[in-house]
Amino acid sequence: MDKHLDTFVAEHPEGWGHHAWLTLLATLEQGGIDVSDAEAIGFELENRRLAAELRRREIAGLGPKRIEALVERFGTLWSLQHADIDQLAEIKTVPATLAEKVVAAVR
């Protein structure tokens, strides 16, 4: 399933609509993947989208561990876009100066 989700995110960098979501679920199901917990799949998809977007932005000082921490804390690109600098800086591995860069990059 991981490859399918990563491919889907790469093919939809600006997000996706309901039809694309249903098509993804159908593709997964046809591939023998259990899609009965679509909410969990959607959550994982949003996590992957956030991580991909942060990698794409190439923010100086934002490596894999910090991206992982941001994904764990915020979960979705929308949540990160609506967070303030102080919320990002609450993460132990994200200094305030980096928090400022991230907020500026995702808004």
C-alpha positions as CSV (number, residue, x, y, z in Angstrom):
1,M,0.0,0.0,0.0
2,D,2.9,2.4,0.7
3,K,3.9,2.6,-2.9
4,H,0.3,3.3,-4.0
5,L,0.0,6.1,-1.5
6,D,3.3,7.7,-2.4
7,T,2.5,7.5,-6.1
8,F,-0.9,9.0,-5.5
9,V,0.6,11.9,-3.5
10,A,3.2,12.5,-6.2
11,E,0.4,12.6,-8.9
12,H,-1.7,15.0,-6.8
13,P,0.7,17.7,-5.4
14,E,-2.1,20.2,-5.1
15,G,-4.4,17.8,-3.3
16,W,-7.3,15.7,-4.6
17,G,-11.0,15.6,-4.8
18,H,-13.6,13.0,-3.9
19,H,-13.4,11.2,-7.3
20,A,-9.7,10.8,-7.1
21,W,-10.0,9.5,-3.5
22,L,-12.6,6.9,-4.5
23,T,-10.5,5.9,-7.5
24,L,-7.5,5.3,-5.1
25,L,-9.6,3.2,-2.8
26,A,-10.9,1.1,-5.8
27,T,-7.3,0.7,-7.0
28,L,-6.1,-0.5,-3.6
29,E,-9.1,-2.9,-3.2
30,Q,-8.4,-4.3,-6.7
31,G,-4.8,-4.9,-5.6
32,G,-6.0,-7.0,-2.7
33,I,-5.6,-4.3,0.0
34,D,-8.3,-4.1,2.7
35,V,-9.9,-0.7,2.4
36,S,-12.6,-1.2,5.1
37,D,-10.9,1.4,7.3
38,A,-10.8,4.2,4.7
39,E,-10.4,6.8,7.5
40,A,-7.0,5.3,8.5
41,I,-5.9,5.1,4.9
42,G,-6.9,8.8,4.5
43,F,-5.0,9.7,7.6
44,E,-1.9,7.9,6.3
45,L,-2.3,9.6,2.9
46,E,-2.5,13.1,4.5
47,N,0.7,12.3,6.6
48,R,2.5,11.3,3.4
49,R,1.3,14.5,1.6
50,L,2.6,16.6,4.5
51,A,6.0,14.9,4.5
52,A,6.2,15.1,0.7
53,E,5.4,18.8,0.7
54,L,8.0,19.6,3.4
55,R,10.6,17.7,1.5
56,R,9.7,19.5,-1.7
57,R,10.1,22.9,-0.1
58,E,13.8,22.1,0.7
59,I,13.8,24.2,3.9
60,A,17.3,24.6,5.2
61,G,17.7,22.8,8.5
62,L,14.6,20.6,8.0
63,G,15.8,17.0,7.6
64,P,14.0,13.7,7.9
65,K,13.8,13.6,11.7
66,R,12.3,17.0,11.9
67,I,9.9,16.3,9.1
68,E,8.8,13.2,10.9
69,A,8.3,15.2,14.1
70,L,6.1,17.8,12.3
71,V,4.1,15.1,10.6
72,E,3.5,13.4,13.9
73,R,2.4,16.6,15.6
74,F,0.3,18.1,12.8
75,G,-0.7,15.2,10.5
76,T,-2.0,17.3,7.6
77,L,-0.8,20.1,5.5
78,W,-3.9,22.1,6.4
79,S,-3.1,21.8,10.1
80,L,0.5,22.9,9.6
81,Q,-0.6,25.8,7.4
82,H,-2.9,27.0,10.2
83,A,-0.4,26.5,13.0
84,D,1.6,29.4,14.4
85,I,5.3,29.7,15.0
86,D,4.9,29.0,18.7
87,Q,3.1,25.7,18.1
88,L,5.9,24.5,15.8
89,A,8.6,25.6,18.3
90,E,6.9,23.5,21.0
91,I,8.5,20.5,19.2
92,K,11.8,19.9,20.9
93,T,13.8,19.4,17.7
94,V,12.4,22.5,16.0
95,P,14.0,25.8,17.1
96,A,12.1,29.0,16.7
97,T,14.1,30.2,13.7
98,L,13.3,27.0,11.8
99,A,9.7,27.2,12.9
100,E,9.6,30.7,11.3
101,K,11.0,29.3,8.0
102,V,8.5,26.4,7.9
103,V,5.5,28.6,8.6
104,A,6.6,31.0,5.9
105,A,7.2,28.2,3.4
106,V,3.8,26.5,3.8
107,R,1.6,29.5,3.8
